Amino acid sequence: MSAYKDKTQGIWYVSFRYIDWTGKKTQKLKRGFNGQENEVKNTMHR
């Protein structure tokens, strides 16, 4: 999982890939974090 900062909007987002139970590869993207990179990663682990 990687956290990035969108420089145009000034928000953080997280992007990660996984294989679901059917074997299909899926990419997930969550946006809208205002905090630092560590806060974003902690939010995703909850």
Backbone hydrogen bonds, N-H to C=O, Kabsch-Sander energy under -0.5 kcal/mol:
donor,donor_aa,acceptor,acceptor_aa,energy
2,S,15,S,-2.0
4,Y,13,Y,-2.8
6,D,4,Y,-0.5
6,D,11,I,-3.2
7,K,5,K,-0.8
10,G,6,D,-2.6
11,I,6,D,-0.6
12,W,33,F,-3.6
13,Y,4,Y,-2.7
14,V,30,K,-2.8
15,S,2,S,-2.2
16,F,28,K,-2.3
18,Y,26,T,-2.7
20,D,18,Y,-0.5
20,D,24,K,-2.4
23,G,20,D,-1.9
26,T,18,Y,-3.2
28,K,16,F,-3.4
30,K,14,V,-2.6
32,G,12,W,-0.8
33,F,12,W,-2.0
40,V,36,Q,-1.8
41,K,37,E,-2.2
42,N,38,N,-2.2
43,T,39,E,-1.9
44,M,40,V,-1.7
45,H,41,K,-1.1
46,R,43,T,-0.9
